[in-house]
Amino acid sequence: MIVDCAIYQDGQRAEQSAPDISAALAEARERHDAFLWIGLHEPAPEEFDRVSREFGLHPLAVEDALKAHQRPKLEVYDDSLFVVLKPVVYDAAEDTVTAEELMIFLGDSFVVTVRHGDGSPLGAVRHRLEREREVLRHGPTAVLYALSDSVVDHYIDVAAELQLDLEELEASVFAPDVPDMRNTAARIYTLKRQILEFRRATGPLAAPMDRLTHAALPFVDTSSRPFFRDVSDHLTRANESVEGLDRLISDVLAAHLAQTGVRQNDDMRKISAWAAMAAVPTLVAGIYGMNFDTMPELHASWGYPAVLGLMAGAVLLLRRTFKRRGWL
């Protein structure tokens, strides 16, 4: 559906006489330094088909905007510039990262934004941009910059949240007593999956930002390059944070597996020590359980307690030896 439709002129929202999209676009083009900004949220194919015909959007870009599931990218067509961003949403209650999609069409005196997902509304960005008239005077380029800046700045916030989750997980892994090793492994793999989802949103965006910073693109004001350079710097910080998180979670996983192996070795040594202590009395009792008539001290009155003492002494000696070696 269409969330908002407005004409902007001279850095501020202008009065719009025609509610129809076609008439509003014609009105924006007739005015001096004006443009039309239409925001859509998960539009139906029939609804977006009408918008695409009015603005002359390329069929391939329209298909991408409707189906979503695109990587961050920038494509140049004859009548428009198509940019795909992937905002991320961090759920603090579930400790999960969800990537959404934002498509931006820039053309002659118009901006069309198509948003998929409910976690990153653009109303706050629009309102903030309406208060910054000097930025909004740059036309559709200002909208592209504001949206890119908002998405990338949120990347840094999400990276900070993931860093806290990783520190908590790291502390639990290296705690002296970990009650549930399987639960810890599941948490590590879950966090690694969240970091991978985050990386898919931030990594591919570097190339489009580089083009906006250095290349001459249609429908993009060349004076805006310093602004996109600032966004690119923030994106570099976010990508560096993601790479650091990915390396650290791999190290934490390796440390967890190593600790699991050490604990298993300790358990095996304890089991072996107890088995050895149980084997000695079993051996002696098995020998004296054989039906032979001539055995040492078989008919002596003190033979039975002597054998019991021998078994107890051997077990105590083995226990002392294993204790010294740290097996028990």
C-alpha positions as CSV (number, residue, x, y, z in Angstrom):
1,M,0.0,0.0,0.0
2,I,1.0,3.7,-0.4
3,V,2.2,4.9,3.0
4,D,2.9,8.5,2.0
5,C,2.9,10.6,-1.1
6,A,4.2,14.2,-1.1
7,I,5.8,16.9,-3.2
8,Y,8.9,18.6,-1.9
9,Q,10.1,22.0,-3.1
10,D,12.9,24.2,-1.9
11,G,13.7,21.9,0.9
12,Q,10.2,21.6,2.4
13,R,7.0,19.8,2.0
14,A,4.7,21.6,-0.4
15,E,1.0,21.8,-0.8
16,Q,-0.3,19.1,-3.2
17,S,-3.3,20.0,-5.2
18,A,-3.7,16.6,-7.1
19,P,-4.0,13.4,-5.1
20,D,-3.5,11.3,-8.3
21,I,0.0,9.9,-8.8
22,S,0.2,10.9,-12.4
23,A,-1.1,14.4,-11.8
24,A,1.2,14.8,-8.7
25,L,4.2,13.8,-10.8
26,A,3.3,16.3,-13.5
27,E,2.8,19.0,-10.9
28,A,6.3,18.2,-9.4
29,R,7.9,18.5,-12.8
30,E,6.2,21.8,-13.6
31,R,7.5,23.4,-10.4
32,H,11.0,24.6,-10.0
33,D,13.4,22.3,-8.0
34,A,10.5,20.1,-6.8
35,F,10.2,16.3,-6.7
36,L,7.7,13.7,-5.7
37,W,8.4,11.1,-3.0
38,I,6.1,8.1,-2.8
39,G,6.6,5.5,-0.1
40,L,5.1,2.0,-0.5
41,H,5.0,-0.9,2.0
42,E,4.8,-4.4,0.5
43,P,2.7,-3.3,-2.5
44,A,0.5,-5.7,-4.4
45,P,1.5,-6.4,-8.0
46,E,-1.6,-4.6,-9.4
47,E,-0.9,-1.5,-7.2
48,F,2.8,-1.4,-8.1
49,D,2.1,-2.0,-11.7
50,R,0.2,1.3,-11.9
51,V,3.1,3.1,-10.1
52,S,5.7,1.6,-12.4
53,R,3.8,2.6,-15.5
54,E,3.4,6.2,-14.3
55,F,7.1,6.5,-13.5
56,G,8.5,4.4,-16.4
57,L,10.3,2.0,-14.1
58,H,12.3,-0.8,-15.7
59,P,10.6,-4.2,-15.7
60,L,13.6,-6.0,-14.2
61,A,13.8,-3.5,-11.3
62,V,10.0,-3.8,-10.8
63,E,10.3,-7.6,-10.6
64,D,13.1,-7.3,-8.0
65,A,11.0,-4.8,-6.0
66,L,8.0,-7.1,-5.9
67,K,9.8,-10.4,-5.2
68,A,12.4,-9.0,-2.8
69,H,15.1,-11.4,-1.5
70,Q,17.7,-9.3,-3.3
71,R,21.3,-8.5,-2.3
72,P,22.3,-4.9,-1.7
73,K,23.0,-3.4,-5.2
74,L,22.9,-0.4,-7.4
75,E,21.7,-0.6,-11.0
76,V,21.4,2.2,-13.6
77,Y,18.6,2.1,-16.1
78,D,17.6,4.6,-18.8
79,D,14.9,6.4,-16.8
80,S,15.8,5.6,-13.2
81,L,18.4,4.6,-10.7
82,F,17.6,1.4,-8.7
83,V,19.2,0.9,-5.2
84,V,18.6,-2.1,-2.9
85,L,19.3,-1.7,0.8
86,K,18.9,-4.3,3.6
87,P,18.0,-2.8,6.9
88,V,18.5,-5.1,9.9
89,V,16.3,-5.4,13.0
90,Y,17.7,-6.7,16.3
91,D,15.2,-8.4,18.6
92,A,16.6,-8.0,22.1
93,A,14.1,-10.4,23.6
94,E,15.1,-13.3,21.3
95,D,18.7,-12.1,20.5
96,T,18.0,-12.5,16.8
97,V,18.9,-10.4,13.7
98,T,16.4,-10.1,10.9
99,A,17.3,-8.6,7.5
100,E,14.5,-6.7,5.7
101,E,14.6,-5.0,2.3
102,L,14.3,-1.4,1.0
103,M,14.2,-0.6,-2.7
104,I,14.7,3.0,-3.9
105,F,13.9,4.3,-7.4
106,L,15.4,7.6,-8.3
107,G,14.4,9.4,-11.5
108,D,13.5,12.7,-13.0
109,S,11.8,14.6,-10.2
110,F,10.7,11.5,-8.3
111,V,11.7,9.0,-5.6
112,V,9.8,5.8,-5.1
113,T,10.6,3.7,-2.0
114,V,9.4,0.1,-1.6
115,R,9.8,-1.4,1.9
116,H,9.4,-5.1,2.8
117,G,9.1,-6.0,6.5
118,D,7.6,-4.3,9.5
119,G,10.7,-3.6,11.6
120,S,12.2,-0.5,9.8
121,P,9.5,2.1,9.1
122,L,10.6,5.1,7.1
123,G,8.4,7.6,8.8
124,A,11.0,8.7,11.2
125,V,13.6,9.2,8.4
126,R,11.1,11.3,6.4
127,H,10.2,13.5,9.3
128,R,13.8,14.0,10.2
129,L,14.7,14.9,6.6
130,E,11.8,17.4,6.5
131,R,13.4,19.2,9.4
132,E,16.7,19.5,7.5
133,R,15.8,21.8,4.7
134,E,19.4,22.4,3.5
135,V,19.8,18.6,2.9
136,L,16.4,18.2,1.4
137,R,17.2,21.0,-1.2
138,H,19.4,18.4,-3.0
139,G,16.3,16.7,-4.2
140,P,16.0,12.9,-4.7
141,T,19.6,12.5,-3.9
142,A,18.9,13.8,-0.4
143,V,16.4,11.0,0.1
144,L,18.8,8.4,-1.0
145,Y,21.5,9.7,1.3
146,A,19.1,10.0,4.3
147,L,17.9,6.4,3.8
148,S,21.4,5.0,3.3
149,D,22.7,6.9,6.3
150,S,19.9,5.7,8.5
151,V,20.3,2.0,7.5
152,V,24.1,2.1,7.9
153,D,24.0,3.9,11.2
154,H,21.7,1.2,12.5
155,Y,24.2,-1.4,11.4
156,I,26.7,0.0,13.9
157,D,24.0,-0.2,16.7
158,V,23.2,-3.8,15.8
159,A,26.9,-4.7,15.8
160,A,27.2,-3.3,19.3
161,E,24.3,-5.5,20.5
162,L,25.9,-8.5,18.9
163,Q,29.2,-7.7,20.6
164,L,27.4,-7.7,24.0
165,D,25.8,-11.1,23.2
166,L,29.2,-12.5,22.2
167,E,30.8,-11.3,25.4
168,E,28.1,-13.0,27.5
169,L,28.5,-16.2,25.5
170,E,32.3,-16.0,25.8
171,A,32.0,-15.6,29.6
172,S,29.7,-18.6,29.8
173,V,32.0,-20.8,27.7
174,F,35.1,-20.0,29.9
175,A,33.1,-20.3,33.2
176,P,34.6,-22.9,35.5
177,D,31.4,-24.9,35.6
178,V,29.3,-25.2,32.4
179,P,26.2,-27.3,33.4
180,D,24.9,-27.9,29.8
181,M,27.5,-28.2,27.1
182,R,25.0,-29.0,24.4
183,N,23.0,-25.8,25.1
184,T,26.2,-23.8,24.9
185,A,27.0,-25.2,21.5
186,A,23.5,-24.4,20.3
187,R,23.9,-20.8,21.5
188,I,27.2,-20.5,19.7
189,Y,25.8,-21.8,16.4
190,T,22.7,-19.6,16.8
191,L,24.8,-16.5,17.3
192,K,27.1,-17.4,14.4
193,R,24.0,-17.7,12.2
194,Q,22.9,-14.2,13.3
195,I,26.3,-12.8,12.4
196,L,26.2,-14.5,9.0
197,E,22.7,-12.9,8.4
198,F,24.1,-9.5,9.4
199,R,27.1,-10.0,7.1
200,R,24.9,-10.7,4.1
201,A,23.3,-7.3,4.6
202,T,26.5,-5.2,5.2
203,G,29.1,-6.8,3.0
204,P,27.5,-6.4,-0.5
205,L,26.6,-2.8,0.2
206,A,30.2,-1.7,0.0
207,A,30.3,-1.7,-3.8
208,P,27.2,0.5,-4.3
209,M,28.4,3.0,-1.7
210,D,31.8,3.1,-3.5
211,R,30.0,3.9,-6.8
212,L,28.0,6.6,-5.1
213,T,31.1,8.1,-3.7
214,H,33.4,8.1,-6.8
215,A,31.4,7.5,-9.9
216,A,29.2,9.9,-11.9
217,L,25.7,8.5,-11.8
218,P,22.5,9.8,-13.4
219,F,19.9,11.4,-11.1
220,V,22.5,11.8,-8.3
221,D,23.8,15.2,-7.5
222,T,27.6,15.3,-7.7
223,S,27.9,17.7,-4.8
224,S,26.5,14.9,-2.6
225,R,29.6,12.8,-2.8
226,P,31.1,13.9,0.5
227,F,27.8,12.8,2.2
228,F,28.0,9.4,0.7
229,R,31.7,9.2,1.6
230,D,30.6,9.6,5.2
231,V,28.1,6.8,4.8
232,S,30.8,4.7,3.2
233,D,33.1,5.3,6.2
234,H,30.4,4.2,8.6
235,L,29.7,1.1,6.5
236,T,33.4,0.3,6.6
237,R,33.3,0.4,10.4
238,A,30.2,-1.8,10.4
239,N,31.9,-4.4,8.1
240,E,35.0,-4.4,10.2
241,S,32.9,-5.0,13.3
242,V,31.1,-7.9,11.5
243,E,34.4,-9.5,10.5
244,G,35.7,-9.2,14.0
245,L,32.6,-10.8,15.4
246,D,32.8,-13.6,12.9
247,R,36.5,-14.3,13.8
248,L,35.7,-14.1,17.6
249,I,32.7,-16.5,17.4
250,S,34.8,-18.9,15.4
251,D,37.5,-18.7,18.2
252,V,34.8,-19.2,20.9
253,L,33.5,-22.2,19.0
254,A,37.0,-23.7,18.8
255,A,37.6,-23.0,22.5
256,H,34.3,-24.7,23.4
257,L,35.1,-27.8,21.3
258,A,38.6,-27.9,22.9
259,Q,37.1,-27.7,26.4
260,T,34.6,-30.4,25.5
261,G,37.4,-32.7,24.5
262,V,39.3,-31.9,27.7
263,R,36.3,-32.7,29.8
264,Q,35.7,-35.9,27.9
265,N,39.4,-36.9,28.5
266,D,38.9,-36.2,32.2
267,D,35.8,-38.3,32.3
268,M,37.6,-41.2,30.6
269,R,40.5,-41.0,33.0
270,K,38.1,-41.1,36.0
271,I,36.2,-44.0,34.5
272,S,39.5,-45.9,33.8
273,A,40.8,-45.2,37.3
274,W,37.6,-46.6,38.9
275,A,37.6,-49.6,36.5
276,A,41.2,-50.3,37.5
277,M,40.4,-50.2,41.2
278,A,37.4,-52.5,40.7
279,A,39.5,-54.9,38.6
280,V,42.0,-55.8,41.5
281,P,39.4,-57.2,44.0
282,T,37.6,-58.8,41.0
283,L,40.8,-60.6,40.0
284,V,41.6,-61.9,43.5
285,A,38.1,-63.0,44.1
286,G,38.0,-64.7,40.8
287,I,41.2,-66.7,41.6
288,Y,39.9,-67.8,45.0
289,G,36.6,-68.7,43.5
290,M,38.2,-71.5,41.4
291,N,37.6,-75.1,42.7
292,F,41.1,-76.2,43.5
293,D,42.0,-78.0,46.6
294,T,45.6,-76.9,47.0
295,M,45.6,-73.1,47.1
296,P,47.7,-70.8,49.3
297,E,46.3,-70.4,52.8
298,L,43.0,-72.0,51.7
299,H,42.4,-73.9,55.0
300,A,44.1,-71.3,57.3
301,S,41.8,-69.5,59.8
302,W,43.1,-66.1,58.9
303,G,43.1,-66.7,55.1
304,Y,39.8,-65.0,54.5
305,P,40.5,-61.7,56.3
306,A,44.0,-61.7,54.8
307,V,42.6,-61.9,51.3
308,L,40.1,-59.1,52.1
309,G,43.0,-57.0,53.5
310,L,45.0,-57.6,50.4
311,M,42.2,-56.5,48.1
312,A,41.5,-53.4,50.3
313,G,45.2,-52.5,50.4
314,A,45.6,-52.8,46.6
315,V,42.5,-50.6,46.0
316,L,43.8,-47.9,48.4
317,L,47.2,-48.0,46.8
318,L,45.7,-47.5,43.3
319,R,43.5,-44.7,44.6
320,R,46.4,-42.9,46.1
321,T,48.4,-43.3,42.9
322,F,45.5,-42.0,40.7
323,K,44.9,-39.2,43.1
324,R,48.5,-38.0,42.8
325,R,48.3,-38.0,39.0
326,G,45.0,-36.1,39.0
327,W,42.9,-38.8,37.6
328,L,40.5,-38.6,40.5
